[in-house]
Amino acid sequence: MFDNLLDRSIVFSFDKTGFRRHAKSFPSGELETNQAGRLAIVTGASSGIGIEIARGLLERGMNVILACRDVVKGERVRLTLPRHELAKVARLDVSDFESIRAFAASIEEATVDVLVHNAGALVDRETRTKEGLETTVATHLVGPLLLTHELWPKLTHSKDARVIHVSSGGMYAERLDLEALFGAQSKGAFDGVKQYAIAKRAQILVSERLAEKARRQGLPITFSAMHPGWADTPGVRTSLPRFHWLTRAILRSPAEGADTVLFLALATRAKEANGRFYFDRSPQPTHLRSATQETAQEREDLWRRLLSITHLMESDFS
């Protein structure tokens, strides 16, 4: 009962004490698996949680592609990681369609076993990509879908592929808003935090949609999403300086934030996660109140809008 009360407080669930309390129930050794010969791609792997995801995968023998915009920074990070000879750096700007296609085409391996959509951006002013998309939407929503499509043949070649979206607990505060995501411009002042939360809400719906498609076709791909809680990352320090200042004493470490991603990528038990949303290795509801619940038509409209923007068809995911 006391644990439930602490979890409902949010603060003492999302913070480092929440992680350490939840970790007491983690099954011993469930992440200690041999991943030799398997390939993972981690976007946004040169900073914060991305580094810790790459570290955890390399420690278990997996080959890892560090996909990042700044390859010089990425190479510096690679050399600090254990078993860095198993890692390589490749340029990827997940908000840029041309960069996504070039990145996917550069992968020589026939099989991709793990794809972690971790790259993110929380911007304080409205900017647009060359495709005309708001940057937050391009980075968190449209780009990851296009990248998943470009890697689809390599993912379906795996016997046990995992695709993981790193979301945010901030999405609990917002409902799906297609006008905010895809409108020509924001109405009134641009709210980067709100836009980020709406994009993360939509990201989870995409993960659920792809999981259902894979399930119906009997494909060996598990799609899941998670949120890392409140972690002390460079992104939080620069994008949310006031929040960081107020909470810095209780923030999780990047490694604690990355733990559930590693669980979803590695654990046998995580194959049950298809289409689910996880926090600290446990499935969670995607809504905490009815006001944020989207309709079936809104979910369908989101999917149709994304297919149109990326010039994809339903049959492209088969």
N, C-alpha and C positions, 0 to 999 in steps of 0.2 A: 504494500500500500504506500509506503514511504517512497519507494522507487517511482511509482506511478505519479505521485505528487511532484516529485522532482522533474520528471519528464514533461509534465504539463506546464511547468514553469518556463519552458523553452531555454531560459538562460542556463539552468543547471543540467540541461540535457545537451545543448549544442556546445557547451564549453568543455574545457579539458577534464573537469571532474566528471562530466557526463560520460566522456569516452572511457575513462578509467573505471567507472562504475559498470558500464556496459561490458567492458572487456573481461570482467570476471566471469561472464557466462560464455565466452568464446570457447568452442571445443579445442582442446589442446592439440597442436600440431596440424591443424587442418590446412594451413598454408605451406606446409613443408612438403612440397611436391617437386618432382624432377621434371623440369620443363625443357630439357636439352632437345635441340632440334626444332623447337617451335619458334614462331616469329610474332613479335608484337610491334605495333605502331602506336606511339604515344604523341599526340599533338600537344603543343605548348609545353614541351619537355625540358625547356631550358630554365625553368623558374618554379619555385614554390612546390606545390603538390605534384606537378609534373615530374620534377626531379626525383621525388620520393617514389612515385609509381615506377619510373624507369629503374631506380635502384633496386626496388623489391623484385622486379621481374628478372633483372640481371643476376641477382643473388641466387636465384633458383635456376639459373642456367639458360634462360630464354635469350634468344637473339632479339635485339631491340633497335628499332629505328626511332631516333629522336627527331621528330618533325617540328621545326620551329622557323620563325621568320628570319632570325639572326643566326646564321650558321657559324659565324665566328664565336659568338657567345655559346652556341650549342656545343661546339668542339671543346671549348674550355670546360664546360660542364661534363662532357663525356669523359674527359681525362681524370676527373675526380671520382668517377663511379667505380664500384667493384666490378671486376670482369669486364672492364671497358673495351677489351678486344672483341667482345660479342656485340658491341653497339656501334652504330654509325649514325651520322647526322645528315639530314636532308632538308632542303629548304621547302617550307610550306607556309603560305599565307592562306588560312582557311576562309578568309573573307573574299578571296579573289578566285573566280572560276578558272581562269587560265592557269594560275599557280596550282590549283587542286588537280587539274587534268595533267599538268606536267609532272607533278609529284607522283601521281598514281602510275603514269607511264614509265617513270624511272625505276620502279620496283621490279627487280629481275626475278625475285622468288615467285614460284607458282602458287604458293599458299600463304595466306595471312591468317593467323590463329587468334590474335587478339587485336582489337582496334579500340583505343581509348580516346574518346572525344573530350579532351581536357582543355584545349586552348580557349581562352576567354578574354573579354574586354568589357570593362565598365567605364563608359565615357561620360563626360559631363556636358557635352554639347553635341548637337545633331550633326553628323557627317554622313556622307553617302559614298558608296563604292562606285566603281565605274559602271557596274550593272544597274545603278540607281537604287540600291538597297541601303537602308539605314545600317550603319556599321555593326551595331549590336545584333541585329537580326541576321545579317550576313555571317557573322562570326559564330554565333551559337546555334543557329537554326538551319539556314539554307546551305551554308558551306558544309557542315557535317553530313547533311543528307546527300549532297552531291558527292562528297568523298566516299560515303558508304556505297553509293551506286558504282563509282569508278572502281572500287575494290571488290565489288560483289562477286565476280568470278573467282577471285582468290580466296574470299571468305567461304564460299560454297565448296571449295576444294578441300577445306579443312574437315577433319573428322569431328572436331569440337571447337567451333569458332565462338568467340565471345565479343560482342560489341557493347561498349559501356559509355553511357553519357554521364558526364560529371555535371550535375545540376546544382541547385542552391536551395536552401531552406527558405530563402526569400520569396520563392514562388508561391508559398502558402498564402502570402498577403494579397495576391492578385488573381484575377480571373482572365481567361483567354480574351484578347481584344485584337481582332484582325485589323481594325482600322489603325490602331497604334502601331502594329507590326508592319503593315504594308501600305499605309496611307502615303500620299505624296509628300506630306510634311506634317510634323506634329502641330497640334492645335494649341496655341499658347506656348508657354515656356517648356522647353524640353526637360524631362525628368529622367536622367540616366539610370537611376536606381530602379524606378518603376519599369522602364523599358527592359532592363536586364531581367527583372523578375517575370515579366510577361513572356519574354523570349524563353526563359527557363521553363515556364509552365508549358509552352508550346513544344519545347524539346522533349518533354516527357511524353506528350501525346504522340509524337513521331516515333519514339522508341516503342510505345505500345502498339502502334500501327504496324511497324516492321516486324515486331515479335509475332503478331497474329498472322501476318503473311508467311513468315518462315514456318510457323506451326502448321498452317493449312497445307503447305507444300511439302512438309516433312523434311525441311532443310536443317542441316546440323549447326544452326546458328542460334545462340542465346543472346537476346537483346535485353539490356537492363539499364536502369538509371539509378543514381544515388546522389545523396548530398553529404558533404564532408563535415558539416557542423561549422563552427566558427574557428578557422585556422589562421595562424599568424603567417601570412604570405606577403610577398612584395605587392601583389595586386590589392590586397586589403589596405596595406600601409599607404599606398599612393592614391587609390581611388576613394577610400573611405577613411581619411585621416582622423576625423573626429571620432568615429566609431572605434577605430584602432586605439586611439588615446584613452577612451573610456573603458575599453575591455582588454587592453593589452596584458593585464595580469592573469586573465582567465582563458586566453585563447589557446586552442590546441596547437600542437606542433604540426608542421606540414606532414610529417610521417604519420601522425594520428589521423590527420585529414585524409591521407591516402589509403588508409587501412582497408576500407570497404571496397575500394577499387581493386585492390589486390585480392581480396576475398572473391569478388565477382569474376576476376580473371583466372583465378587459380583453383579455387575449392571445388571439389566434386559436388558438394551440396548446393553450390551456386547455379548448377544447371536447372534447378527448380525455379530460378529467378526470372524465367523468360517473361518479359513484359512487366516485371514488377519494379517498384521503386524502393530502394534500400537506404537505411541509415544505420551505421554501426552493426553491420552484418545481419540486420533484421528487416523484413518487409514492413513498409509503412504505408499508411493511406496517402493518397495524393491530394486530398482536400481535408482541411480541418474544420471547415464551415460550409454550409450549403451555398452561400453567396458566391463562392468562387467556382461552383460547378458549371462546366460548359454543357451545352446541349449536343445531341448527336449530330445535328445539322452543322453546328459550329466546328465540330471535329472534322466532319467531311469537307466543309469549306476550307479549312486549314490545309488539309491534305491536297485538295484540288489546286489550291493556290500555289503550293510548293511545287507540285508537278509542273504547273504552267511556267513558273519562274525558271525552273531548271531544265525545261524542255524534255521532261521525262514522261514515261507512260507507266501504267500499272505493270505491264509486261516486262518492264526493265528490271523488276525485282522478282525474278523467277529463275 
